[in-house]
Amino acid sequence: MPLIIIIAALIPLRYFEVWKFADMSWWWVIGAMGAAFIWFEFIEKMLGLDKKKAHDVDEARRKARVAASFEKKRK
């Protein structure tokens, strides 16, 4: 996610030629976009980070369901 924020900041800074970004090449922006693409399409899947987020949501839902079930049995 920080990579996306950096890209979102670099594009207007380079386009409007702010400060030292006026001399920066557009290839740096394109390179950052390429790095983000490779990260989100390949590396994140290889490391299992995309499934981990979904697993955490399912685990929280399961714990809430179990807690609600035990609460009903107590009453």
N, C-alpha and C positions, 0 to 999 in steps of 0.2 A: 504494500500500500504506500509506503513512503516513496517508492519509485514513481508511482502515478502522481503524487503530489509534486515531486520534483519536475516531472514532465509538464504538468499543468502550470507550474511557475515559469519554467524555461521558455515556453512558447510565447507568452505575451512579452516577457522581458527581451527576448531576441527580436521579436517582430517590431516592437516599439523602440528598439535600440537604446535600452536603458543602461547607463553606466558602462561597465566593462563587458556587458553582454553584447554590445554593439559590434565588438570585434570578434565575437565568438562565431564559429562556423555553424551552419545549420546541420552539419553532419553530427555534431554532438547531440542535438535534439533527436535526430533520426536514430542515432545509436542508442540513446536512452529508451526510445520507443521500441527498438528491436530487442533490447535487453528485457524490457517489461513483457514483451510478447513471448520470448523464450522462457522467461520465468513462469508466467501463468499458464502457458500451454504445455510445457514439458517438465521443467524441474519440480514445480509444485506437485504435479501428478506422480512423478517418480518418488518423491519423498513422502507421499501420502497425505499431504497437508489438506488437500481438498476433501478427502474422506474424513479426516479427523474433525473438521468443523461440523460436518453432518452427523458424525457419531456423537459428538458432545451434545448436540441438540436432542438427538434421540435418547441419550442417557438422561438428560434433565427431564424430558417428558416421561420417561419410565419411572424415575424416582418420584415425580409428582403423582403419578397414577398409583404407585404402591403406597405412598403416604395417604392419599385419599381413601384407598381401600381399607387400610388399617384404622383410619379415623371412623369410618362407617361401622366397622365391627365393634368398636369401643362403645358406641352409643346404643 
